[in-house]
Amino acid sequence: MNMFRTSYGDQKDFDVTEYGAIPDGKTESSQAFLDAWNASCAYNGSARFLIPQGTFYVYPVSFTGPCYNNSSPKVDIQGTLVAPLSLSHFPNDIISWIEFKLLNELIVGGGGVIDGKGAQVWPCVPECAAGRLNRKMPINLLFSTVSNTIISDLTLTDSKGVHLKVQRSANVTVHDINISSPADSPNTDGIYTSRTHCLNLTNINIATGDDCIAIGQGSTDIFVSKIVCGPGHGLSVGSLGGHDNEDDVNGLIVKNCTVLSADNGVRIKTWPGSEPGKASNITFEDIIMHNVSNPILIDQGYCPRQTHCPDQPSLIQLQGITFKGIWGTTVDEVAVRLECSEARPCQDVSLQDINLAYVGNEPKNITSSCSFVLGQALGMQSPDPCSPLL
């Protein structure tokens, strides 16, 4: 049963084309989208906000609540949304292209495509990151302060920045979506979350130029499963500690995932010189690696551009970290790297049933590298664990 196309008595459709949107891929239609949204949001009954088949060119738009009776219209995206090519249509204070904000009981899906048209701006990302343009790249699809929300059956492609972000939200499920951008597209994380409680990510294919999944500060009770990641930078916690006043991370399970030809497998990264903080109760379990660099990585000296890096250790305490049932192939001789903070050694780290093998032109023995780690190694271990874990 399609939840979007089933009629329920008083359900009313609010079709963006009936409010002036033109599905020709070139007529700017954001005002028509907003008019249809505002009408559906205020409707006294069951409403469906409908973007029908066709290609719609839209400027940045925010679909904001709260809506009637603290519920939300069903959002049925059947067509293709295309973003402006130029950043000139994104003021510096606009951090996203498509945003859903201050909404409860939101359902978004429909089989459509959200195309960020990022290729033209990717070359300028290093300048933006260095602050010369004083801006971040817009997020394709942002959910901010939403609750009891389901996002499914969408394709997100070629975002200028992060493809999908969930922030300051609770009880959100994202499932059965596809995310893609080229392996060399910068800072195009698949899914990023921050300050969010009870998030479920499952059955998602991600191929991108940055982290497939990035669990940011303030994320609690997060469950990630059945993710296929690659290319990309892996399944990550962090980076943490890069800003002031960050909230702790607690309660993450990443399970039954596959990582393909990615720069990292499963990773935790924190900045040197951070304020005190904590990331705890994190489990990576039953992860398959295929030709992956850094299959298992803790990096508490994370400073990717290697310029102006703080000379003080990270003050993010990592505790209760489990890597279990991780197997497959690596292109690195050092397959397990646990590089923790001198000021806050990692506590209660567990390696269980690790089975990794090197693939390359010549057979090589793989090894582990560790510093400032307290923990244990159980079951099969390939490579051999570091001595602090014995």
Backbone torsions as a table, in degrees:
resi	resn	phi	psi	omega
1	MET	NA	129.4	177.9
2	ASN	-87.3	118.0	-175.1
3	MET	-65.8	-19.0	-175.5
4	PHE	-91.3	-29.7	-172.2
5	ARG	-101.6	6.9	178.0
6	THR	-94.1	131.2	-178.7
7	SER	-89.7	140.0	-179.9
8	TYR	-127.5	73.2	173.1
9	GLY	62.8	-93.9	-173.8
10	ASP	-89.2	11.1	177.8
11	GLN	-63.4	136.8	179.3
12	LYS	-127.1	136.1	177.6
13	ASP	-88.6	139.1	174.0
14	PHE	-120.1	91.6	-173.3
15	ASP	-86.2	124.6	-175.8
16	VAL	-61.3	-26.8	179.5
17	THR	-70.2	-25.6	177.6
18	GLU	-77.0	-9.1	176.7
19	TYR	-108.5	10.1	173.0
20	GLY	110.9	-3.0	178.7
21	ALA	-68.9	137.8	-178.0
22	ILE	-112.8	119.8	-176.3
23	PRO	-86.1	53.6	-178.9
24	ASP	-109.9	1.5	177.9
25	GLY	77.4	3.3	-177.5
26	LYS	-138.3	-19.5	178.7
27	THR	-87.1	120.6	-175.5
28	GLU	-67.3	127.9	-168.6
29	SER	-126.9	17.7	-174.3
30	SER	-64.6	-36.0	-179.7
31	GLN	-66.5	-38.4	176.3
32	ALA	-63.1	-40.0	176.7
33	PHE	-60.2	-45.5	-179.2
34	LEU	-65.4	-40.1	179.5
35	ASP	-63.1	-43.5	178.4
36	ALA	-65.3	-40.8	179.1
37	TRP	-63.1	-48.1	-177.2
38	ASN	-60.8	-37.9	178.1
39	ALA	-67.6	-42.7	-179.6
40	SER	-68.6	-36.5	-179.1
41	CYS	-65.7	-34.3	-177.4
42	ALA	-89.4	-5.7	-173.6
43	TYR	-67.2	134.9	-179.9
44	ASN	-87.1	75.4	-177.9
45	GLY	158.2	-168.8	-179.5
46	SER	-80.4	124.8	-174.0
47	ALA	-125.0	147.8	172.4
48	ARG	-124.0	120.3	174.6
49	PHE	-87.2	110.5	-168.2
50	LEU	-111.2	124.3	168.8
51	ILE	-110.2	100.1	-172.5
52	PRO	-73.7	178.7	178.8
53	GLN	-61.0	149.2	-173.9
54	GLY	128.9	174.4	-178.5
55	THR	-113.1	124.1	-174.8
56	PHE	-117.7	126.8	177.5
57	TYR	-94.8	119.5	-175.7
58	VAL	-134.9	140.4	170.5
59	TYR	-76.1	173.9	178.1
60	PRO	-54.2	138.0	-175.7
61	VAL	-145.5	142.8	178.2
62	SER	-122.1	118.5	176.6
63	PHE	-93.7	105.4	-166.3
64	THR	-114.2	143.3	174.2
65	GLY	-110.7	-158.5	-0.4
66	PRO	-72.1	156.1	-179.5
67	CYS	-101.6	-179.0	-174.8
68	TYR	-55.0	132.3	175.8
69	ASN	59.8	27.6	179.0
70	ASN	55.0	29.8	171.9
71	SER	-116.3	-173.8	-177.3
72	SER	-141.0	151.1	172.5
73	PRO	-63.6	149.3	167.3
74	LYS	-68.3	136.3	-178.9
75	VAL	-106.5	111.6	-174.6
76	ASP	-111.9	98.6	-179.3
77	ILE	-98.3	98.1	178.4
78	GLN	-94.0	-27.4	-175.5
79	GLY	-92.0	-166.0	179.0
80	THR	-112.2	127.5	174.3
81	LEU	-100.7	131.3	178.1
82	VAL	-120.8	137.4	-176.7
83	ALA	-89.3	160.9	170.8
84	PRO	-61.0	146.0	178.4
85	LEU	-71.6	-39.8	-171.3
86	SER	-91.9	148.1	173.6
87	LEU	-71.3	-10.3	-179.1
88	SER	-62.8	-20.2	178.1
89	HIS	-90.7	4.6	179.8
90	PHE	-121.9	94.2	176.4
91	PRO	-55.6	154.6	-175.5
92	ASN	-58.6	-27.2	-179.2
93	ASP	-86.2	1.3	176.9
94	ILE	-96.8	115.5	-175.6
95	ILE	-99.2	-3.7	-176.8
96	SER	-141.8	165.0	173.7
97	TRP	-94.1	-57.8	177.7
98	ILE	-113.6	123.8	-177.7
99	GLU	-128.7	139.9	167.4
100	PHE	-116.9	129.0	-167.3
101	LYS	-142.4	140.5	173.5
102	LEU	57.8	51.5	-175.0
103	LEU	-129.8	149.7	177.3
104	ASN	-124.9	149.2	178.4
105	GLU	53.4	51.3	-178.2
106	LEU	-96.7	133.5	174.0
107	ILE	-123.9	124.0	-178.2
108	VAL	-126.3	130.5	178.0
109	GLY	-176.1	-151.1	174.0
110	GLY	119.2	-7.0	177.0
111	GLY	86.5	7.7	-176.6
112	GLY	-83.7	-178.4	-176.4
113	VAL	-122.7	136.3	176.2
114	ILE	-118.3	103.1	-170.4
115	ASP	-106.3	109.1	-175.1
116	GLY	-78.9	-8.2	177.6
117	LYS	49.1	52.5	-172.5
118	GLY	-85.7	-12.9	-169.8
119	ALA	-57.4	-35.1	-176.6
120	GLN	-68.4	-30.2	-175.5
121	VAL	-97.9	-14.7	-178.1
122	TRP	-55.6	-36.9	179.5
123	PRO	-61.6	-22.3	-177.8
124	CYS	-92.2	-1.4	-176.1
125	VAL	-58.6	-42.2	178.1
126	PRO	-58.0	-37.5	177.4
127	GLU	-66.5	-40.3	178.1
128	CYS	-63.2	-43.4	-178.4
129	ALA	-64.2	-32.7	179.9
130	ALA	-80.5	-4.1	175.4
131	GLY	92.3	-1.3	-176.0
132	ARG	-70.0	-28.4	176.1
133	LEU	-101.0	-3.9	173.8
134	ASN	53.9	45.7	177.3
135	ARG	-160.0	159.8	171.2
136	LYS	-103.6	157.8	178.3
137	MET	-71.6	141.6	-177.6
138	PRO	-64.3	142.9	175.2
139	ILE	-78.7	135.9	178.3
140	ASN	-59.5	-53.9	-172.6
141	LEU	-138.9	114.9	-175.1
142	LEU	-116.2	130.5	171.9
143	PHE	-114.2	115.8	-173.9
144	SER	-126.5	122.1	179.4
145	THR	57.1	54.4	172.9
146	VAL	-114.1	157.7	179.1
147	SER	-142.3	152.1	177.5
148	ASN	51.1	56.9	-169.3
149	THR	-121.5	142.5	176.4
150	ILE	-125.8	129.7	179.0
151	ILE	-125.0	123.7	-176.6
152	SER	-156.0	167.8	169.0
153	ASP	54.3	54.0	176.4
154	LEU	-137.9	158.1	170.8
155	THR	-119.4	124.9	176.6
156	LEU	-112.5	130.5	-175.2
157	THR	-142.0	146.5	170.0
158	ASP	50.5	47.4	175.9
159	SER	-64.3	150.7	172.7
160	LYS	-69.9	-32.9	176.7
161	GLY	-132.0	-134.5	177.4
162	VAL	-60.8	140.8	-179.5
163	HIS	-75.5	-47.8	-178.1
164	LEU	-141.4	127.4	178.2
165	LYS	-127.0	138.1	173.5
166	VAL	-119.4	122.4	-178.2
167	GLN	-137.6	147.5	176.2
168	ARG	50.0	45.3	-173.6
169	SER	-131.4	172.0	-178.5
170	ALA	-149.3	143.1	176.5
171	ASN	58.0	65.5	-178.3
172	VAL	-121.7	135.3	174.6
173	THR	-120.9	131.1	174.1
174	VAL	-121.9	122.0	-178.7
175	HIS	-147.8	154.2	173.7
176	ASP	53.2	54.3	171.7
177	ILE	-125.4	163.7	177.7
178	ASN	-123.6	136.1	-179.1
179	ILE	-129.9	130.7	-179.1
180	SER	-151.3	140.7	168.2
181	SER	-158.6	163.9	-176.3
182	PRO	-61.7	154.8	-178.8
183	ALA	-61.8	-24.6	-178.9
184	ASP	-100.0	12.3	177.3
185	SER	-79.8	121.2	-170.3
186	PRO	-79.3	140.8	172.3
187	ASN	57.5	32.8	-178.7
188	THR	-102.8	54.2	178.9
189	ASP	-47.9	146.5	177.0
190	GLY	-70.6	-64.8	178.7
191	ILE	-131.7	129.6	179.1
192	TYR	-125.6	137.2	178.7
193	THR	-131.4	144.9	174.7
194	SER	-148.9	146.0	177.6
195	ARG	46.4	48.5	-178.6
196	THR	-129.0	139.5	-177.8
197	HIS	-117.0	133.1	178.1
198	CYS	62.5	76.2	177.2
199	LEU	-119.4	131.5	179.8
200	ASN	-119.2	117.8	178.0
201	LEU	-116.0	119.7	-175.9
202	THR	-149.2	146.7	175.5
203	ASN	56.9	59.8	-175.6
204	ILE	-129.0	133.7	175.0
205	ASN	-102.1	126.4	-176.3
206	ILE	-133.4	123.8	172.1
207	ALA	-132.3	118.1	-170.9
208	THR	-156.5	-174.7	-176.6
209	GLY	-102.4	4.9	178.5
210	ASP	-142.9	-154.3	-179.0
211	ASP	-58.9	134.6	171.5
212	CYS	-65.6	-49.7	173.9
213	ILE	-126.4	134.1	175.7
214	ALA	-129.2	114.3	179.5
215	ILE	-94.6	107.5	-173.6
216	GLY	-94.5	-175.8	-174.1
217	GLN	-57.6	145.4	177.5
218	GLY	76.0	11.5	178.9
219	SER	-87.4	129.5	-178.8
220	THR	-136.7	143.1	178.8
221	ASP	53.6	66.8	-178.2
222	ILE	-111.4	133.1	177.9
223	PHE	-123.6	123.6	-177.0
224	VAL	-124.0	126.0	-178.8
225	SER	-150.0	155.3	174.9
226	LYS	53.6	46.5	174.3
227	ILE	-98.4	133.0	168.7
228	VAL	-106.2	116.9	-171.7
229	CYS	-119.8	122.4	172.2
230	GLY	146.6	139.1	-3.4
231	PRO	-68.4	171.2	-178.6
232	GLY	153.0	-167.7	-178.0
233	HIS	-107.3	16.0	170.7
234	GLY	94.0	-168.9	-179.6
235	LEU	-102.6	109.6	-164.5
236	SER	-122.3	148.5	162.2
237	VAL	-105.1	121.7	-178.7
238	GLY	106.1	-170.1	11.2
239	SER	-75.8	146.4	179.9
240	LEU	-113.4	149.0	174.7
241	GLY	87.1	9.1	-180.0
242	GLY	-83.2	-8.8	-178.0
243	HIS	-135.9	164.6	177.6
244	ASP	-76.5	153.7	170.5
245	ASN	59.6	39.2	176.4
246	GLU	-78.6	150.5	176.3
247	ASP	-92.3	157.8	-177.4
248	ASP	-72.4	159.4	172.6
249	VAL	-107.4	133.5	-179.8
250	ASN	-152.7	131.5	173.0
251	GLY	82.7	74.9	178.3
252	LEU	-127.4	130.2	171.6
253	ILE	-122.9	123.6	174.0
254	VAL	-116.9	117.8	-167.7
255	LYS	-143.2	145.3	174.0
256	ASN	56.0	53.3	179.6
257	CYS	-119.4	161.4	178.0
258	THR	-127.5	133.5	179.4
259	VAL	-118.4	126.3	-172.5
260	LEU	-119.8	117.5	171.8
261	SER	48.2	42.8	-179.0
262	ALA	-100.2	161.7	179.8
263	ASP	-71.4	-23.1	175.3
264	ASN	-143.7	159.1	174.8
265	GLY	-96.3	-92.1	172.9
266	VAL	-110.5	134.9	-167.7
267	ARG	-146.1	143.4	167.7
268	ILE	-122.2	128.4	-176.0
269	LYS	-133.2	131.0	177.3
270	THR	-133.1	149.3	-177.3
271	TRP	-80.9	143.8	168.7
272	PRO	-67.7	155.6	177.5
273	GLY	69.4	21.2	-176.5
274	SER	-77.6	163.5	165.6
275	GLU	-69.3	160.5	176.4
276	PRO	-60.1	142.5	178.5
277	GLY	-167.4	-177.0	-175.5
278	LYS	-150.3	142.2	169.7
279	ALA	-131.6	120.5	-170.0
280	SER	-141.6	161.0	177.3
281	ASN	55.9	62.3	-176.9
282	ILE	-119.8	126.7	-178.5
283	THR	-127.7	128.2	169.0
284	PHE	-111.0	118.2	-171.5
285	GLU	-138.2	137.6	176.7
286	ASP	55.8	62.9	179.8
287	ILE	-113.6	127.9	177.9
288	ILE	-98.6	130.8	178.3
289	MET	-112.0	132.9	173.6
290	HIS	-124.5	108.1	175.3
291	ASN	54.1	53.9	-174.2
292	VAL	-107.8	139.3	168.5
293	SER	-81.9	146.3	176.8
294	ASN	48.0	61.8	-177.3
295	PRO	-57.3	-40.1	178.7
296	ILE	-127.5	118.8	-171.8
297	LEU	-143.1	126.1	161.3
298	ILE	-113.7	123.3	-178.1
299	ASP	-128.5	98.6	179.5
300	GLN	-96.1	13.6	170.8
301	GLY	-120.6	36.2	-173.3
302	TYR	-64.9	118.9	177.5
303	CYS	-155.6	82.9	-163.0
304	PRO	-63.5	-29.8	-178.1
305	ARG	-90.8	-7.0	176.3
306	GLN	54.9	31.1	173.2
307	THR	-130.7	141.0	180.0
308	HIS	54.1	36.8	179.1
309	CYS	-75.9	134.8	176.7
310	PRO	-58.5	143.0	179.9
311	ASP	-94.8	9.7	176.7
312	GLN	-102.4	148.6	-178.6
313	PRO	-70.5	160.1	174.8
314	SER	-64.9	142.4	175.6
315	LEU	-108.9	19.9	173.7
316	ILE	-85.3	117.8	178.8
317	GLN	-84.0	121.0	174.0
318	LEU	-98.9	128.0	-175.4
319	GLN	-147.9	138.1	178.8
320	GLY	70.2	54.3	-176.9
321	ILE	-108.0	123.1	-177.8
322	THR	-121.8	129.2	170.6
323	PHE	-114.7	113.9	-171.7
324	LYS	-135.8	132.5	175.7
325	GLY	63.2	47.9	179.4
326	ILE	-107.4	120.4	-173.7
327	TRP	-146.7	161.0	179.0
328	GLY	136.5	-146.5	-172.6
329	THR	-124.2	149.0	-179.4
330	THR	-130.3	150.3	175.0
331	VAL	-99.9	3.6	177.7
332	ASP	-106.0	141.6	174.1
333	GLU	-70.0	-33.4	175.5
334	VAL	-94.9	101.8	-171.8
335	ALA	-89.5	-25.4	179.5
336	VAL	-123.9	117.4	178.6
337	ARG	-123.8	115.8	177.5
338	LEU	-120.2	86.7	-174.4
339	GLU	-106.3	91.6	-173.8
340	CYS	-94.8	179.3	-173.8
341	SER	-85.8	134.1	175.4
342	GLU	-61.0	-34.8	-178.0
343	ALA	-81.3	-25.5	-180.0
344	ARG	-138.2	76.2	-179.5
345	PRO	-54.7	143.5	177.1
346	CYS	-63.1	137.8	-177.8
347	GLN	-118.6	143.1	174.2
348	ASP	56.3	52.3	174.6
349	VAL	-93.2	133.7	-177.6
350	SER	-127.7	126.1	170.5
351	LEU	-106.8	121.0	-177.5
352	GLN	-131.4	123.2	173.8
353	ASP	54.5	65.7	177.6
354	ILE	-101.9	126.4	-177.1
355	ASN	-138.9	88.9	-178.4
356	LEU	-117.7	147.0	-180.0
357	ALA	-135.2	146.7	-179.1
358	TYR	-80.3	140.3	171.3
359	VAL	-124.4	131.8	-179.7
360	GLY	-179.0	-176.5	-178.2
361	ASN	-67.5	-30.0	179.3
362	GLU	-126.2	139.2	177.7
363	PRO	-61.4	136.3	177.8
364	LYS	-140.3	150.1	174.1
365	ASN	-83.6	132.4	178.8
366	ILE	-91.7	156.9	-175.1
367	THR	-135.2	176.3	174.2
368	SER	-118.8	152.9	176.7
369	SER	-136.0	128.0	-175.7
370	CYS	-140.0	150.1	170.0
371	SER	-150.6	135.8	175.5
372	PHE	56.6	50.7	-178.7
373	VAL	-122.2	133.3	172.7
374	LEU	-118.3	123.1	-178.1
375	GLY	178.0	-154.4	-176.1
376	GLN	-149.0	158.2	174.8
377	ALA	-122.4	130.6	-176.2
378	LEU	-130.2	147.1	176.0
379	GLY	71.9	-157.5	-178.9
380	MET	-63.7	140.9	-180.0
381	GLN	-139.0	105.6	171.5
382	SER	-136.3	108.1	12.9
383	PRO	-78.3	172.6	173.7
384	ASP	-59.5	139.6	-178.9
385	PRO	-73.3	162.1	174.4
386	CYS	-65.7	153.0	-177.0
387	SER	-61.2	-32.0	177.9
388	PRO	-62.4	-19.0	-178.6
389	LEU	-94.4	-4.0	-177.4
390	LEU	-77.1	NA	NA
